[in-house]
Amino acid sequence: MTGSLALIWPVVTATFLASLVEAVEALTIVLAVATVRGWRPASLGAIAGLGALALIVVALGPLLDQVPLHLLQLVIGMLLLLFGMRWLRKAILRSAGVIPLHDEATAFAAETAELREQARRNEARLDWIGGITTFKAVLLEGLEVVFIVIALGSGRGMLGPASFGAVAACLMVAAVGLIVHRPLARVPENTLKFAVGIMLSAFGVFWTGEGLGVDWPGADLAIVGFAAMFLAVSGAAVVLARRPKAEVLS
């Protein structure tokens, strides 16, 4: 029971933060479509995307029970590690100034400009284009949320807490977006991606070891140690990436 309790809050926190990032990105596209074409095509596309996600979840649910636990932990651990390292790599490069920070206001402006350009080319089809755009945004960002929920929740029977974190984040973003009717540009997305990348990578190492039969010291608390390790290495990587090339070469 202690091990399960030690996992609940890390799982809820990881799914909440990851879902927050994905929901903000989806909301930006939905708001862009609503600004250009109105809420009808934007909402219809988003609802269709949510429906497709629900069907995928219903289809995947029974399949998880057919996979042996150790194999499931191994596969999920490797996927989580790859997924987390991808987020972490981008967060490190952005923190070091190698690539620009993601800006939801800029993304909103770019998406709006593209939709308006499409409107000038073919006004009659814009409702369809807008609906498809929001459908794809909700479906693709939602699939990442579903993957994270399943990956973090299925290893130890924590689909409930993982789902709670994801649903809470999505509902919060949707409520704020409907109230303010503009992108959530003040959300520190790179910081969130940094934190989520560290947490997913830590869980990835932990689940991979569990799948291979490794008996981690401290049991579930080993995740905290892995997170601290990834945080230290990532911090060092940011410092190194910020150095001028001449200094690195010397």
C-alpha positions as CSV (number, residue, x, y, z in Angstrom):
1,M,0.0,0.0,0.0
2,T,2.9,2.4,0.8
3,G,4.4,1.9,-2.6
4,S,1.1,2.7,-4.3
5,L,0.6,5.9,-2.1
6,A,4.2,6.9,-3.1
7,L,3.2,6.8,-6.7
8,I,-0.2,8.5,-6.7
9,W,0.9,12.1,-6.5
10,P,3.9,11.8,-8.9
11,V,1.5,10.1,-11.4
12,V,-1.2,12.7,-10.9
13,T,1.3,15.6,-11.2
14,A,2.9,14.2,-14.3
15,T,-0.3,13.6,-16.1
16,F,-1.7,17.0,-15.0
17,L,1.3,19.0,-16.2
18,A,1.7,17.0,-19.5
19,S,-2.0,17.3,-20.2
20,L,-1.9,21.1,-19.4
21,V,0.7,21.6,-22.1
22,E,-1.2,19.6,-24.7
23,A,-4.5,21.2,-23.9
24,V,-3.1,24.7,-24.2
25,E,-1.7,23.9,-27.6
26,A,-5.0,22.4,-28.8
27,L,-6.9,25.4,-27.3
28,T,-4.7,27.8,-29.3
29,I,-5.8,26.2,-32.6
30,V,-9.4,26.0,-31.6
31,L,-9.5,29.7,-30.7
32,A,-7.8,30.6,-34.0
33,V,-10.5,28.8,-35.9
34,A,-13.2,30.3,-33.8
35,T,-11.7,33.8,-34.4
36,V,-11.7,33.4,-38.1
37,R,-14.8,31.4,-38.8
38,G,-16.8,31.3,-35.6
39,W,-17.5,28.8,-32.8
40,R,-19.7,26.4,-34.8
41,P,-17.0,24.8,-37.0
42,A,-14.4,25.1,-34.2
43,S,-16.6,23.4,-31.7
44,L,-17.9,20.7,-34.1
45,G,-14.3,19.8,-35.1
46,A,-13.2,19.7,-31.4
47,I,-16.2,17.5,-30.4
48,A,-15.5,15.1,-33.3
49,G,-11.8,14.9,-32.1
50,L,-12.9,14.1,-28.6
51,G,-15.3,11.4,-29.9
52,A,-12.5,9.8,-31.9
53,L,-10.3,9.8,-28.8
54,A,-13.1,8.2,-26.7
55,L,-13.4,5.4,-29.3
56,I,-9.6,4.8,-29.2
57,V,-9.6,4.6,-25.4
58,V,-12.6,2.2,-25.4
59,A,-10.8,0.0,-28.0
60,L,-7.4,0.1,-26.2
61,G,-8.8,-0.6,-22.7
62,P,-9.5,-4.3,-23.0
63,L,-6.2,-5.0,-24.8
64,L,-4.2,-3.9,-21.8
65,D,-5.5,-6.7,-19.7
66,Q,-4.2,-9.3,-22.3
67,V,-0.6,-8.1,-22.0
68,P,1.7,-9.7,-19.3
69,L,2.6,-7.1,-16.7
70,H,6.3,-7.3,-17.1
71,L,6.1,-7.0,-20.8
72,L,3.7,-4.1,-20.5
73,Q,6.1,-2.3,-18.0
74,L,9.1,-2.9,-20.3
75,V,7.4,-1.5,-23.5
76,I,5.8,1.4,-21.6
77,G,9.1,2.2,-19.9
78,M,11.0,2.4,-23.1
79,L,8.3,4.5,-24.8
80,L,8.1,6.8,-21.8
81,L,11.8,7.3,-21.8
82,L,11.9,8.1,-25.5
83,F,8.9,10.4,-25.1
84,G,10.3,12.1,-22.0
85,M,13.7,12.6,-23.6
86,R,12.1,14.2,-26.6
87,W,10.4,16.8,-24.4
88,L,13.5,17.2,-22.3
89,R,15.8,17.8,-25.3
90,K,13.6,20.6,-26.7
91,A,13.2,22.2,-23.2
92,I,17.0,22.1,-22.7
93,L,17.6,23.7,-26.1
94,R,15.0,26.4,-25.5
95,S,16.3,27.1,-22.0
96,A,19.8,27.5,-23.5
97,G,18.6,29.8,-26.2
98,V,19.6,27.5,-29.0
99,I,16.0,27.4,-30.3
100,P,13.3,30.0,-29.6
101,L,10.8,29.6,-26.8
102,H,7.4,28.4,-27.8
103,D,5.0,31.4,-27.8
104,E,1.2,30.6,-27.8
105,A,0.4,34.2,-28.9
106,T,2.7,33.8,-31.9
107,A,1.3,30.4,-32.7
108,F,-2.2,31.9,-32.5
109,A,-1.3,34.7,-34.8
110,A,0.3,32.3,-37.3
111,E,-2.7,29.9,-37.3
112,T,-5.1,32.8,-37.7
113,A,-3.2,34.3,-40.6
114,E,-3.1,30.9,-42.4
115,L,-6.8,30.4,-42.0
116,R,-7.5,33.9,-43.3
117,E,-5.3,33.2,-46.3
118,Q,-7.3,30.0,-47.0
119,A,-10.5,32.0,-46.6
120,R,-9.3,34.3,-49.4
121,R,-8.6,31.4,-51.7
122,N,-11.8,29.4,-51.1
123,E,-14.4,31.0,-48.8
124,A,-16.9,28.2,-49.3
125,R,-14.7,25.5,-48.0
126,L,-13.4,27.3,-44.9
127,D,-15.9,25.9,-42.5
128,W,-14.8,22.4,-43.5
129,I,-11.1,23.4,-43.3
130,G,-11.7,25.0,-39.8
131,G,-13.5,21.9,-38.6
132,I,-10.8,19.6,-39.8
133,T,-8.1,21.8,-38.3
134,T,-9.7,21.6,-34.8
135,F,-10.4,17.9,-35.2
136,K,-6.8,17.2,-36.0
137,A,-5.5,19.4,-33.2
138,V,-7.7,17.8,-30.5
139,L,-7.1,14.3,-31.8
140,L,-3.3,14.6,-32.1
141,E,-2.8,16.5,-28.8
142,G,-5.3,14.2,-27.2
143,L,-3.5,11.1,-28.3
144,E,-0.4,12.3,-26.5
145,V,-2.5,12.8,-23.4
146,V,-4.0,9.3,-23.8
147,F,-0.6,7.7,-24.2
148,I,0.8,9.4,-21.1
149,V,-2.2,8.4,-19.0
150,I,-2.0,4.8,-20.2
151,A,1.8,4.7,-19.8
152,L,1.8,6.1,-16.3
153,G,-1.3,4.5,-15.1
154,S,-1.3,1.0,-16.4
155,G,2.0,-0.2,-14.8
156,R,0.7,-0.3,-11.3
157,G,-3.1,-0.1,-11.7
158,M,-3.1,3.7,-11.5
159,L,-5.3,4.5,-14.5
160,G,-7.7,6.3,-12.1
161,P,-5.3,8.8,-10.6
162,A,-3.6,9.3,-14.0
163,S,-7.0,9.9,-15.7
164,F,-7.9,12.3,-12.9
165,G,-4.8,14.4,-13.5
166,A,-5.4,14.6,-17.2
167,V,-9.1,15.4,-17.0
168,A,-8.5,18.1,-14.4
169,A,-5.9,19.8,-16.6
170,C,-8.1,19.6,-19.8
171,L,-11.2,20.9,-18.0
172,M,-9.2,23.8,-16.4
173,V,-7.7,24.9,-19.7
174,A,-11.1,24.6,-21.5
175,A,-12.9,26.6,-18.8
176,V,-10.3,29.4,-18.8
177,G,-10.2,29.4,-22.6
178,L,-13.9,29.8,-22.9
179,I,-13.9,32.6,-20.4
180,V,-11.0,34.7,-21.7
181,H,-11.4,33.8,-25.4
182,R,-7.7,34.1,-26.1
183,P,-4.6,31.9,-26.0
184,L,-3.1,31.2,-22.6
185,A,0.2,32.9,-23.5
186,R,1.3,33.3,-19.9
187,V,1.5,29.6,-19.2
188,P,5.2,28.8,-18.7
189,E,5.1,26.1,-21.3
190,N,8.9,25.5,-21.6
191,T,9.2,25.2,-17.8
192,L,6.3,22.7,-17.8
193,K,7.8,20.7,-20.6
194,F,11.1,20.7,-18.7
195,A,9.4,19.3,-15.6
196,V,7.3,16.8,-17.6
197,G,10.3,15.6,-19.6
198,I,12.2,15.0,-16.3
199,M,9.2,13.1,-14.8
200,L,8.5,11.0,-17.8
201,S,12.1,10.1,-18.2
202,A,12.3,9.1,-14.6
203,F,9.2,7.0,-14.9
204,G,10.6,5.5,-18.1
205,V,13.8,4.3,-16.4
206,F,11.8,2.9,-13.5
207,W,9.3,1.0,-15.6
208,T,12.0,-0.3,-17.9
209,G,13.8,-1.7,-14.9
210,E,10.6,-3.1,-13.5
211,G,9.9,-4.9,-16.8
212,L,13.4,-6.4,-16.7
213,G,12.9,-7.6,-13.1
214,V,15.2,-5.1,-11.5
215,D,14.6,-4.6,-7.7
216,W,15.1,-0.9,-7.3
217,P,16.5,0.3,-4.0
218,G,13.8,2.2,-2.2
219,A,11.1,0.6,-4.4
220,D,8.8,3.3,-5.8
221,L,10.8,6.1,-4.2
222,A,13.6,5.3,-6.6
223,I,11.6,7.5,-9.1
224,V,12.6,10.5,-7.0
225,G,16.2,9.6,-7.4
226,F,15.9,9.2,-11.1
227,A,14.1,12.6,-11.4
228,A,16.9,14.3,-9.4
229,M,19.5,12.7,-11.7
230,F,17.7,13.9,-14.8
231,L,17.3,17.4,-13.3
232,A,21.1,17.6,-12.5
233,V,22.1,16.3,-16.0
234,S,19.6,18.6,-17.7
235,G,20.8,21.6,-15.8
236,A,24.4,20.9,-16.7
237,A,23.4,20.4,-20.4
238,V,21.7,23.9,-20.4
239,V,24.9,25.5,-19.0
240,L,27.1,23.7,-21.6
241,A,24.7,24.6,-24.5
242,R,24.8,28.3,-23.5
243,R,28.6,28.4,-23.8
244,P,30.0,30.2,-26.9
245,K,31.3,27.8,-29.5
246,A,34.8,29.2,-29.3
247,E,34.8,28.4,-25.5
248,V,33.6,24.9,-26.1
249,L,36.2,24.2,-28.9
250,S,39.0,25.5,-26.7
